[in-house]
Amino acid sequence: MKLLFSLIVFSVFSLSWGKPLPILKGTGVELAPLDTSRESVFFNLNISYKNAPAVLDAKKSLDLTDINTQGGNLDIRNSSGTPLNPRSIYITLDSYNRKEESGTFNLGVSLETPLPPKTRWIHIKGEVPLMCSHLFSLPAEDLALKEGESCDILLSFPPFLRDDGDIAKMESMQRVTLTATHKKEKGKWTIILSHPEDFPYTCMEFFDEKNRPIPVQTDKSFYFFSAGTVSRPITCTFPEDYGHVRVKVLYEQKREVRLMPIDLTAGLGGIHESKMPPMKK
């Protein structure tokens, strides 16, 4: 019989940014159900925050050594006090609003071993180091949402532009290319984003013909390298069908590490107590 956990915030959860560390409480959290019948246990926390730069993707999965090296610490125990060692920790950007300086990110944890049979809850405590950055935008470009349509955005700044004379050689300038490749269903497209390997791509913003923001859900599960170029097939789910959209490609500048204090309990059977509200739908 499968034993299903509902991960619920049970105690204080807060974000601290910079030193001296001002405390910024998380504005919401969503926790996925945990199936303990699997050989390895994975759970994911989708965390919202505000008044802070964007939380970026970690370049790789982390382990406890990485956490400690970057100035953090993490302790996970079950209801009997038995330590539960994380095999991998994943940090990924989910969304970010530059105007409001608010966003969401995913914190995923994979444990090395199954939970002991009599586990009633899991307690997670420590400080998780996060890579953060303010985001900047390339010029907006129109993209027709038709099979095979594409647009180019020239990278007219260092290190991609060596000197002003390069501007006259537009055909040889480095660029970001967006291509609409496949409409899966109503409002859902695969858009391939290609860019030089050293371009610090983060995410995209979409706007309609009246320059109003479009809330688009994106899924960037994998990417490819070829001859110095990165190609990212990104599934974009629009709230309705659009003939074309304006796209801004965002990139990071000057990464910095900030610590996220975390102290929460994942319990059985629903919410026992919560000092941070669930994520608003």
N, C-alpha and C positions, 0 to 999 in steps of 0.2 A: 504494500500500500504506500502510495506516495505521500510524503509529508511536505506540505506547502507552507512556507513562511511568507507572511506579508511584512515587508520591511517598513517599519514605522519609526519616525523620529520620536525619541522618548525623553531626551534631555536637551541641553543647550547646544545650539549650533551657531557659530558665528564666523565671519571672515575678518581677518586683520590684514591691512595693507601697509607695507612700508615700516620703517623704524624711525622714531618711536611708533609703536603699533597702535593706530586708532582701530577701534573695534567696529566692524561693519557687519550687522546681522544679516544672514541670508534672508531673502524676501520670500522664499518658497522652496520646497523640495518635493520631488516625486521619486518614489523608490519602487523598483520593479519587484514582483514576486520572486521568491527564491525556492527552487526545486531541489530538495536535499537528496533526491533519489539518484542523482548523477554521481559519477566517480569524483569529479572535481566540482566545486561550488563556485559560481560566479554571481555577483550582484552588482547592480548599477544604480548610482544616485544621480539624478538630474537636478542640478542646483542652480537657482537663480540668484543674482546679486545686482547691486546698483552702485553708482558713484565710484566707479573703478574702471581702469583700462580693461581691454579684452583679455580673457583667459584663453591662451593659445593651446593648440595641440602639443602634447609632449612629442618629441621627435621619435621616441621609441617607448615601448612598455618599460615600466620602472619596477625595481625590486627594492627591498628594504635598504640595501647598500646605497642605491641611488638616492633614496629619500634622505638618508642620514648624511650623505656627502653634500647634498644641497641645503643642509641646515635644518631638515625636518626630522620627524620621528612619527612612528605609527605603532600602536598596540591594539591587537584584536583578540578578544577572549570570548569564550562562550559562558553560559550561565553558571557553569561549575568552576569558572576561573581558569580553565585550560587555555593556554595561548594557541592561537590559530594563525599560522604563518601564511602571509600572502605570497603566492607564486608570482603574480604579475599585477601591476597597477596601471590603469589606462586613464589618461586625461585628454579629452577632446572638446574642442569648441563646438557648441551647439548653435548658438545664435548670439548676435550682438547688435545693439542699437547705439550708433555713435552719438546721435543727438542727445539721447537720454543717459548715455554712459551706463547702460544696463545690459545684462545678457544672461545666458545660461551656458553651463558646460556639464559634461558627463564625467563622473568619477567612477570607474569600474574597477572592481577588485576580484581577482581569481585566487581562491585559497588552494594550498598545496594538497590538502586531504579532505575527505568528506567530514561533515559535522558528526560529532559523537551522537549516538542515538537519543540520549536524554536531553539534548540541547533544547532549552526553552527560549533563549534569546542570544543575540550577539551584541557585544559592546565594542565600539570603535572609538579610540581616543588618540589624539596626537596633533601634529602639525604637518600638513601636506604642502610641499613647495610647488608653486604654480608659476609657469612662465607667462608673463603678461606684457602687453604692448599697446600703446595708442595706435589706431589704425588710420591709414591714409588711402586716398582713392586715386585711381587713374581716371582720366576724362571719361565721361559717360559716352556710350555708343549704342546705336540702335541695332537690335538683333531681330530679324524676322523669324517668327516661329513657324518655319517651313522646313521640310526635309532637305538637308544639305546646305541651307543658308548659313552664312558666316559673316563675321566682322573682325577687323583687326584694330588693335590699340597699340600705337607706337610707344616704345619706351624711350622717351626723349629726356632722360636725366641720367647722371652717373650712377653706377658704373657702366650702364648699357649704352650711354652716349659719351664717346670719348672727348669730342670737341664740337664746337658749333658747326664746323664744316660738314659733319656727318648728317646734319639736317637736310642738306641738299641731296643726299644719297638715300632717299626714302626706301628704295627697293631693298637696300642692304641693312636697314635698321632692324634691330631686334624688336620683337613685338609679342603681344599676347593675342591669341586667336580664340574666338568663341564660335563653335559650330553646333547648330541644332541638328541632331542626327536621327532621333527616333521618337515618335510620339507613342507612348505606351498605352495611354487611355486619355479620357477627357481631362485636360489641364495638367497632364504629366508628360514631361519631355526629358530625354537624355541630352544634356549639353556637354560637349567636349571642350574643356578649357586647356589650351596648350601654351606653355610659356618657357623661357630659358630656365635651366636648372637652378640658377642662383637668384631667381626672382622670388622674393619672400611672400608668395601668395597666402592669403588667409581665408577670404570668403567673398561673396558677391552680394550686392544690393540690386533690387529690381524696382523699376518705376513704370507707370503707365504713360499714355500720351499727354496727360495733363501734369506730369511730373509728381504724381502721388505715389507714395511707397506701396509696393505690392508685397504682402506677407507670403513668402515662398519657403516651403519646406525643402531642404536640400539634403541629399545623402551622398557623401563622398567616401565610398567604402574602399577604393583602391586607386592606384595610378601606375603609369608606365614611364620608363626612361628610355630614350633613344637619341643618340648623337647629341647630347647636351640639352635635350628638350624633354620636359615633363608633360605628359598628357593625362588629364583627369576626366574620366566620364562621370558626370555629376547628374544624378536624378533630381529633377526640379519639379515639385508639385505646386502648381498655381491654383488659386482659389476658383478660377474660372478659365475659359479659353480666351487667349489673347492672340491677335494677329502678329503683333510685334511688341517688344518691350525695350526699355532703355536699361542698360546694365552698367553698373559701376563695379570694377574689380578692386577689392581692398587688399592692402598689403601692410605688413608690420614694419616698424622701425624701432631699433634699440630695445631689445628684450631686457626684462628685469625679472628677478625672482621675488615673489611675495609669498608669505606663509598663510595658509588657511588653517586656523585652529578648528579641530573637529572633535566633538564629544557627543555621540549619539548611541542609542540602543535600538536594535531591530528586534521587534517582539512578535509573538504569535497572536493571530486571531483578530487583528484590527488595532485601532489607535487606543492606547492606554492613557497617554498624556503627551502633549506636544507643545513646546514653547516656540516652535516655528511652524507656520501654517503650511498645509499641503499646497503644491503648485496649483495656481488658478488655471482652469481649463479655458 
